[in-house]
Structures are given as structure tokens and as C-alpha cells.
Amino acid sequence: MDFKRCFTAVAACLAYFCVVIPVEAQPSVTQQAPSVSVSGSSTIKRLPDSIRVIVTVQGKGKTIDEALKNLQNEEKSAIAKLQKIGFVKDKIKIEDYDFDDSQENKQRQMQMMVAQRMRKTGPQKPVESETVSLQCFLFAEWSIPVKTVEEILKESYTLKQKVKAANLVPKKEELTPEEEEMEEEMESMHYPGEPESSREPRFVYVSNITEEERQQAYTEAYGNARKQGQILAKAAGANLGGLINLTGFFANTQRSTPNSYRGNDDYFLMQMIHSQRFNDGNTEQTESVGTTPAEIEFTFSVNVTFGIQP
């Protein structure tokens, strides 16, 4: 067989079926229109206009029905005490019902310790404790005049004294000698658990702005971003074009003070603040919370993309 002749024939067939696309007809890579991305922000500073009291309400029982009943009784008792102080009923709300994991963990720890003792010294008397623990959070708002930090401090001190005297959190239930011994041993062994102090009322400072003020702040933030875009476009020898993309976000902050560090060590309180547990979707950008009576900052920011033209 003449391989050279065969190869020539195959190459001719391939050439016959090959389609040649003219250069002008070939697809070209579309160039992206030139643009510039900038950001702008606007800040509103306000002193707190109210103090929010946060109380952990707990209910325990050997059954779920008993625990719920005890929880409801504790709620009614706490609300009645707050109203007696001077809190308005409409400014008190209860939410976030859940099982109290801290108490369940405590029961499991006690059971583990009993099992360890039994392995060492033989059968032990079982520790009787509630099998169901529930909790919810009570929030009560106390309005204060927005004047000076000194006056807010005085108002805060007076309110804290009243709340403390009201004894919103029931005293620790009486324990059997066996339970007391277990708790002392758990503390000495540094078992993780919820300290009794975590049920004490917490106090945070709240500041509010109006919807109109929020809109004005976003408008100012956009204006600042546009000015920045014009500066950058001019630096490139171009003019700023139309709006391509716009996003906005909100942040609230409070400047740290020597007194605020102690509040920041309160993990429970900081967790409550950062979770925005107090807010719903309509108020989260018009309300800000801090741990001291210092000014609270509302910062509204935008990220903007503009087109640029020659």
C-alpha cells in the first residue's frame, strides 16, 4: 500500500469539510464599560433616651406542665413588681421562650458525679432535682430625658436601686444537703455552668432616631460617595456617568470608656446586644444599644458604582 498516497487523500478530504471563518465574522471579546466604585458614610450621634432592663425568667418542674405553670407565675410576679416601680405595661414584653440548657447541663453533671461516686464507694442516695427547666427573657423600657451624661447617670443609679429592691429574681431555691455537697464539689472542680449572678437584671442604654433621620443620613452618605466618584473620574481625565449599582449597610457603635470594659466582660449581656434580640425588622436601623450612658453612633454607609465617560 502506498501510504504517502493514502495520507494525501485523507488530508484532501479533511480540507474539503473544513469551514474557514472570515476574520471580520469571528466573535470578539466584549469590553466592559469603564466604571468607578466608591463608598460614602454619614454618622448620627445621640445620647441614650431610655434604659432597658433585661431579666431572665425561669420556671422548673418535674413535668413540662409544672415547669410552664411555674414560668408563667414568675412572669406575672416580675411584671407586677416592675409596674409597682413605675414601668408602663406597654413598655414590658416577654419573648424567646426556650428550654434552659444551663439547668439541664447541671443535672447531667450531678448525675455523672453520682455515677463516679458509686464506682468508688458503692451505691449512693440519688440526687432529686427538677427534670424540666424553662426560661424566657423579659424586657422593660424606662424613658429618660435626653440632657447630659451626668443626669442620665443619676437616673440610671436611681432605677437600678429600685429594681434591686424589687427583687425581680427569686432567691435560690433551698437545696438538700446532698445537692449542696454536689454543688460545692462542682465549683471546686470548675465544672462549666451558669452562675447565679447571670440571672441578675441587666441594664443597657438605648438611643433612637426617626425614619426621616435615617433617610437623610443615607442621602448624605450617597452624596459623599458621588463626590468621591467625581474626584476619581477627574483624576482619570473622564466625567462621572450614571449610577450602575448601589448597596447600603448600617452599624451602631459606642466609644469605649474605662467604665465600659467591665460591661464588655459580661458575656451574657454582650451576646444579647450583638444578637439584636431587642429589635425587629422595622426598628433595627433606628435603634442602637450601648453599655454606658455615652453617646451612641449610628453609621449609615453606601457602596456605589458609577459609569465614567470621556
Disulfide bonds with the S-S distance in Angstrom:
none
